[in-house]
Amino acid sequence: MTNAIVSLQQSLSARKDEIAKALPGHITVDKFIRTAQTAIVSTRNIEKAKPGPLLQAISKAAADGLILDGREAALVIDYNGDAQYRPMMRGLLKLAYNSGRVKSISVQIACENDEFEYVLGDDERINHKINFKSPRGTPIAVYAIATLDGGEVMREVMTVDQVNGIRDRSDAYRAFKAGKIKSTPWSTDWEEMARKTVFRRLSKYLPSSTDKEGRLVQAAERIDEEYTFAEEVAPAPQIEAPKRVRASDRLKAEVKSSGAARIDALTDAEFNEDRSAENPNVGKYVDHDPETGEIDDSLAATEGDEF
């Protein structure tokens, strides 16, 4: 274990009292910190982690009442060393049931070979049947249904194109497509990310009047932090270093283009001798404009220069 990881774990322990105040009553601070310290050791890119953002991410998980065990929630360190806490689908469902206002909730993916029907109007409903005896095919839609304690039913349906539209605005996914990072949850766990995306939309309609309900909505809003919408900065143009050419080669080309027949038979020495009176830098390596071919004699090399 590196000194940096030990230092992060010690900094976390020093915040024990602060974290205890944020946690809900059913989670002990010792359990939360122990699990978070394990997460620090096992999280990818932890060696790049910036202490401030990392501790802030852990504090957010405590405030939402989710354990950083990789099932309820997880730590993620990006390629810049910035940390995020990500609520997982299991953790979000736990918060929904713990709110006391949600009797049942389901978040599912419909595939092309399923029987799937979304009916709108006065009798809004979703019919979804799966035949596990044959391949289901590729996903076509994602939906979430929540039944509240008063009998109300909330529904949200998104097409795969809508989900992927959210995905494509994610900085992490852009970095992955550009080859800057090796993986992203959108490439390794598309279904998990798709289910969280539709759950996030459904959560806008869920009650949030009490502390328990507030934790659910608060955790759902964290999903937005996974989808950053900053403008992608175009990479700086690569400026090619000026090429080095022999002045004699350049002068040969000029003479040849003018129709002089004898140029091909000239050796460098003969050609240099013919032009030396006009250009004292003939035979030396000089800089030239790579687009126009113009030679800058002021930058001509002198005897003994190495390149």
C-alpha positions as a Python dict, from the first residue, in 0.01 Angstrom:
ca = {
    (1, 'M'): (0, 0, 0),
    (2, 'T'): (148, 334, -105),
    (3, 'N'): (198, 631, 124),
    (4, 'A'): (-58, 827, -81),
    (5, 'I'): (-330, 568, -16),
    (6, 'V'): (-247, 551, 354),
    (7, 'S'): (-265, 930, 370),
    (8, 'L'): (-609, 928, 202),
    (9, 'Q'): (-738, 668, 449),
    (10, 'Q'): (-606, 868, 743),
    (11, 'S'): (-771, 1185, 611),
    (12, 'L'): (-1099, 996, 587),
    (13, 'S'): (-1071, 873, 946),
    (14, 'A'): (-1007, 1230, 1060),
    (15, 'R'): (-1349, 1324, 920),
    (16, 'K'): (-1530, 1060, 1124),
    (17, 'D'): (-1741, 1304, 1327),
    (18, 'E'): (-1840, 1503, 1019),
    (19, 'I'): (-1941, 1187, 830),
    (20, 'A'): (-2136, 1053, 1128),
    (21, 'K'): (-2360, 1362, 1121),
    (22, 'A'): (-2438, 1307, 752),
    (23, 'L'): (-2520, 936, 771),
    (24, 'P'): (-2874, 804, 824),
    (25, 'G'): (-2935, 623, 1155),
    (26, 'H'): (-2930, 270, 1012),
    (27, 'I'): (-2566, 299, 892),
    (28, 'T'): (-2292, 314, 1154),
    (29, 'V'): (-2003, 547, 1088),
    (30, 'D'): (-1749, 270, 1153),
    (31, 'K'): (-1906, 48, 887),
    (32, 'F'): (-1922, 333, 636),
    (33, 'I'): (-1559, 438, 688),
    (34, 'R'): (-1433, 80, 681),
    (35, 'T'): (-1608, 19, 349),
    (36, 'A'): (-1487, 352, 208),
    (37, 'Q'): (-1127, 274, 304),
    (38, 'T'): (-1155, -57, 120),
    (39, 'A'): (-1294, 129, -181),
    (40, 'I'): (-994, 365, -174),
    (41, 'V'): (-755, 71, -203),
    (42, 'S'): (-945, -104, -483),
    (43, 'T'): (-1051, 191, -701),
    (44, 'R'): (-881, 222, -1039),
    (45, 'N'): (-657, 529, -1086),
    (46, 'I'): (-650, 589, -709),
    (47, 'E'): (-284, 688, -740),
    (48, 'K'): (-399, 990, -944),
    (49, 'A'): (-673, 1093, -699),
    (50, 'K'): (-683, 1448, -570),
    (51, 'P'): (-751, 1433, -193),
    (52, 'G'): (-1007, 1717, -186),
    (53, 'P'): (-1244, 1587, -457),
    (54, 'L'): (-1206, 1230, -327),
    (55, 'L'): (-1310, 1316, 30),
    (56, 'Q'): (-1593, 1533, -104),
    (57, 'A'): (-1723, 1240, -312),
    (58, 'I'): (-1718, 1012, -6),
    (59, 'S'): (-1905, 1273, 195),
    (60, 'K'): (-2177, 1285, -74),
    (61, 'A'): (-2224, 909, -48),
    (62, 'A'): (-2265, 945, 329),
    (63, 'A'): (-2521, 1222, 286),
    (64, 'D'): (-2724, 1002, 49),
    (65, 'G'): (-2700, 702, 282),
    (66, 'L'): (-2523, 467, 38),
    (67, 'I'): (-2232, 236, 115),
    (68, 'L'): (-1933, 249, -122),
    (69, 'D'): (-1923, -128, -168),
    (70, 'G'): (-1953, -141, -547),
    (71, 'R'): (-2314, -258, -522),
    (72, 'E'): (-2496, 35, -363),
    (73, 'A'): (-2242, 291, -479),
    (74, 'A'): (-1890, 315, -618),
    (75, 'L'): (-1596, 552, -634),
    (76, 'V'): (-1464, 652, -975),
    (77, 'I'): (-1138, 836, -1045),
    (78, 'D'): (-1110, 986, -1392),
    (79, 'Y'): (-796, 1032, -1600),
    (80, 'N'): (-745, 1381, -1454),
    (81, 'G'): (-752, 1254, -1094),
    (82, 'D'): (-1097, 1398, -1016),
    (83, 'A'): (-1318, 1173, -803),
    (84, 'Q'): (-1688, 1097, -827),
    (85, 'Y'): (-1921, 883, -622),
    (86, 'R'): (-2169, 699, -839),
    (87, 'P'): (-2494, 559, -698),
    (88, 'M'): (-2565, 216, -846),
    (89, 'M'): (-2909, 92, -948),
    (90, 'R'): (-2926, -132, -643),
    (91, 'G'): (-2856, 161, -413),
    (92, 'L'): (-3117, 380, -582),
    (93, 'L'): (-3382, 108, -545),
    (94, 'K'): (-3290, 69, -179),
    (95, 'L'): (-3341, 439, -121),
    (96, 'A'): (-3673, 425, -305),
    (97, 'Y'): (-3806, 153, -73),
    (98, 'N'): (-3655, 315, 237),
    (99, 'S'): (-3840, 637, 157),
    (100, 'G'): (-4163, 481, 284),
    (101, 'R'): (-4363, 631, -2),
    (102, 'V'): (-4280, 380, -277),
    (103, 'K'): (-4463, 45, -261),
    (104, 'S'): (-4293, -101, -568),
    (105, 'I'): (-4053, 9, -837),
    (106, 'S'): (-3920, -161, -1148),
    (107, 'V'): (-3661, -47, -1402),
    (108, 'Q'): (-3634, -269, -1709),
    (109, 'I'): (-3494, -293, -2061),
    (110, 'A'): (-3714, -401, -2353),
    (111, 'C'): (-3549, -582, -2645),
    (112, 'E'): (-3651, -622, -3007),
    (113, 'N'): (-3779, -981, -2970),
    (114, 'D'): (-3979, -908, -2654),
    (115, 'E'): (-4347, -826, -2666),
    (116, 'F'): (-4342, -459, -2570),
    (117, 'E'): (-4628, -213, -2583),
    (118, 'Y'): (-4646, 137, -2435),
    (119, 'V'): (-5004, 265, -2439),
    (120, 'L'): (-5077, 634, -2377),
    (121, 'G'): (-5405, 817, -2327),
    (122, 'D'): (-5667, 779, -2052),
    (123, 'D'): (-5561, 421, -1977),
    (124, 'E'): (-5184, 460, -1980),
    (125, 'R'): (-4999, 132, -1934),
    (126, 'I'): (-4690, -68, -2027),
    (127, 'N'): (-4716, -431, -2141),
    (128, 'H'): (-4390, -622, -2153),
    (129, 'K'): (-4347, -997, -2203),
    (130, 'I'): (-4016, -1180, -2235),
    (131, 'N'): (-3966, -1519, -2400),
    (132, 'F'): (-3657, -1665, -2238),
    (133, 'K'): (-3664, -1964, -2475),
    (134, 'S'): (-3519, -1756, -2758),
    (135, 'P'): (-3266, -1473, -2791),
    (136, 'R'): (-3413, -1137, -2692),
    (137, 'G'): (-3217, -934, -2948),
    (138, 'T'): (-3083, -582, -2903),
    (139, 'P'): (-3238, -325, -2664),
    (140, 'I'): (-3504, -95, -2808),
    (141, 'A'): (-3630, 90, -2497),
    (142, 'V'): (-3575, 140, -2125),
    (143, 'Y'): (-3855, 211, -1879),
    (144, 'A'): (-3925, 265, -1509),
    (145, 'I'): (-4251, 215, -1317),
    (146, 'A'): (-4309, 322, -956),
    (147, 'T'): (-4624, 258, -750),
    (148, 'L'): (-4662, 500, -458),
    (149, 'D'): (-4822, 423, -122),
    (150, 'G'): (-5138, 601, -228),
    (151, 'G'): (-5180, 382, -537),
    (152, 'E'): (-5051, 632, -793),
    (153, 'V'): (-4841, 484, -1072),
    (154, 'M'): (-4554, 679, -1227),
    (155, 'R'): (-4403, 572, -1560),
    (156, 'E'): (-4112, 685, -1774),
    (157, 'V'): (-4007, 533, -2109),
    (158, 'M'): (-3700, 619, -2317),
    (159, 'T'): (-3590, 485, -2653),
    (160, 'V'): (-3235, 360, -2701),
    (161, 'D'): (-3166, 665, -2919),
    (162, 'Q'): (-3274, 894, -2635),
    (163, 'V'): (-3052, 710, -2388),
    (164, 'N'): (-2757, 719, -2625),
    (165, 'G'): (-2815, 1089, -2677),
    (166, 'I'): (-2747, 1137, -2306),
    (167, 'R'): (-2448, 903, -2331),
    (168, 'D'): (-2299, 1097, -2622),
    (169, 'R'): (-2295, 1418, -2416),
    (170, 'S'): (-2086, 1252, -2144),
    (171, 'D'): (-1729, 1381, -2128),
    (172, 'A'): (-1611, 1037, -2016),
    (173, 'Y'): (-1770, 869, -2318),
    (174, 'R'): (-1620, 1131, -2550),
    (175, 'A'): (-1278, 1069, -2399),
    (176, 'F'): (-1328, 694, -2446),
    (177, 'K'): (-1424, 736, -2813),
    (178, 'A'): (-1119, 959, -2865),
    (179, 'G'): (-894, 692, -2716),
    (180, 'K'): (-794, 905, -2417),
    (181, 'I'): (-922, 651, -2160),
    (182, 'K'): (-947, 273, -2180),
    (183, 'S'): (-1304, 227, -2060),
    (184, 'T'): (-1617, 396, -1932),
    (185, 'P'): (-1935, 254, -1774),
    (186, 'W'): (-2114, 343, -2097),
    (187, 'S'): (-1894, 93, -2282),
    (188, 'T'): (-1870, -177, -2014),
    (189, 'D'): (-2211, -150, -1840),
    (190, 'W'): (-2449, 9, -2088),
    (191, 'E'): (-2757, -153, -1933),
    (192, 'E'): (-2673, -23, -1584),
    (193, 'M'): (-2620, 327, -1717),
    (194, 'A'): (-2938, 311, -1928),
    (195, 'R'): (-3147, 202, -1629),
    (196, 'K'): (-3004, 483, -1416),
    (197, 'T'): (-3079, 732, -1692),
    (198, 'V'): (-3449, 646, -1708),
    (199, 'F'): (-3470, 623, -1328),
    (200, 'R'): (-3330, 976, -1309),
    (201, 'R'): (-3617, 1101, -1522),
    (202, 'L'): (-3875, 910, -1317),
    (203, 'S'): (-3733, 1047, -991),
    (204, 'K'): (-3850, 1397, -1086),
    (205, 'Y'): (-4206, 1282, -1020),
    (206, 'L'): (-4140, 1102, -692),
    (207, 'P'): (-4231, 1266, -357),
    (208, 'S'): (-3953, 1447, -169),
    (209, 'S'): (-4112, 1597, 141),
    (210, 'T'): (-3929, 1407, 414),
    (211, 'D'): (-3561, 1345, 489),
    (212, 'K'): (-3578, 984, 366),
    (213, 'E'): (-3749, 1085, 43),
    (214, 'G'): (-3502, 1369, 6),
    (215, 'R'): (-3213, 1123, 10),
    (216, 'L'): (-3368, 933, -282),
    (217, 'V'): (-3413, 1244, -499),
    (218, 'Q'): (-3071, 1374, -396),
    (219, 'A'): (-2902, 1048, -494),
    (220, 'A'): (-3090, 1037, -823),
    (221, 'E'): (-2970, 1388, -903),
    (222, 'R'): (-2611, 1269, -857),
    (223, 'I'): (-2658, 1082, -1184),
    (224, 'D'): (-2645, 1417, -1360),
    (225, 'E'): (-2288, 1453, -1235),
    (226, 'E'): (-2196, 1153, -1449),
    (227, 'Y'): (-2310, 1338, -1762),
    (228, 'T'): (-2110, 1657, -1799),
    (229, 'F'): (-2201, 1883, -2088),
    (230, 'A'): (-1890, 2100, -2132),
    (231, 'E'): (-1791, 2196, -2483),
    (232, 'E'): (-1530, 1960, -2617),
    (233, 'V'): (-1212, 2155, -2683),
    (234, 'A'): (-1063, 2091, -3023),
    (235, 'P'): (-704, 1967, -3007),
    (236, 'A'): (-437, 2222, -3086),
    (237, 'P'): (-313, 2192, -3446),
    (238, 'Q'): (15, 2008, -3483),
    (239, 'I'): (273, 2239, -3639),
    (240, 'E'): (525, 2051, -3841),
    (241, 'A'): (885, 2144, -3773),
    (242, 'P'): (1060, 2317, -4067),
    (243, 'K'): (1237, 2073, -4292),
    (244, 'R'): (1608, 2097, -4363),
    (245, 'V'): (1708, 2087, -4731),
    (246, 'R'): (2028, 2141, -4920),
    (247, 'A'): (2034, 2472, -5103),
    (248, 'S'): (2192, 2299, -5400),
    (249, 'D'): (1891, 2067, -5431),
    (250, 'R'): (1656, 2364, -5421),
    (251, 'L'): (1855, 2550, -5686),
    (252, 'K'): (1871, 2243, -5907),
    (253, 'A'): (1494, 2220, -5895),
    (254, 'E'): (1461, 2587, -5995),
    (255, 'V'): (1693, 2547, -6290),
    (256, 'K'): (1533, 2221, -6399),
    (257, 'S'): (1186, 2375, -6393),
    (258, 'S'): (1311, 2656, -6619),
    (259, 'G'): (1405, 2403, -6888),
    (260, 'A'): (1785, 2390, -6850),
    (261, 'A'): (1895, 2053, -6995),
    (262, 'R'): (2242, 2034, -6838),
    (263, 'I'): (2114, 2029, -6476),
    (264, 'D'): (2074, 1652, -6448),
    (265, 'A'): (2436, 1597, -6541),
    (266, 'L'): (2575, 1837, -6284),
    (267, 'T'): (2724, 1704, -5962),
    (268, 'D'): (2665, 1894, -5638),
    (269, 'A'): (3020, 2025, -5652),
    (270, 'E'): (2983, 2152, -6010),
    (271, 'F'): (2644, 2302, -5944),
    (272, 'N'): (2766, 2477, -5629),
    (273, 'E'): (3061, 2618, -5814),
    (274, 'D'): (2834, 2756, -6087),
    (275, 'R'): (2607, 2932, -5835),
    (276, 'S'): (2854, 3020, -5558),
    (277, 'A'): (2907, 3373, -5678),
    (278, 'E'): (2532, 3439, -5661),
    (279, 'N'): (2465, 3270, -5328),
    (280, 'P'): (2745, 3221, -5073),
    (281, 'N'): (2527, 2973, -4876),
    (282, 'V'): (2498, 2720, -5158),
    (283, 'G'): (2565, 2368, -5036),
    (284, 'K'): (2466, 2449, -4677),
    (285, 'Y'): (2154, 2322, -4501),
    (286, 'V'): (1897, 2600, -4464),
    (287, 'D'): (1543, 2644, -4337),
    (288, 'H'): (1259, 2680, -4583),
    (289, 'D'): (888, 2744, -4566),
    (290, 'P'): (726, 2397, -4591),
    (291, 'E'): (428, 2539, -4787),
    (292, 'T'): (590, 2788, -5025),
    (293, 'G'): (935, 2631, -5041),
    (294, 'E'): (1092, 2972, -4985),
    (295, 'I'): (1444, 2948, -4844),
    (296, 'D'): (1545, 3170, -4553),
    (297, 'D'): (1912, 3234, -4621),
    (298, 'S'): (1947, 3417, -4292),
    (299, 'L'): (1909, 3082, -4116),
    (300, 'A'): (2158, 2899, -4336),
    (301, 'A'): (2387, 2663, -4154),
    (302, 'T'): (2752, 2735, -4121),
    (303, 'E'): (3035, 2490, -4156),
    (304, 'G'): (3040, 2236, -3874),
    (305, 'D'): (2672, 2267, -3784),
    (306, 'E'): (2506, 1935, -3700),
    (307, 'F'): (2143, 1841, -3750),
}
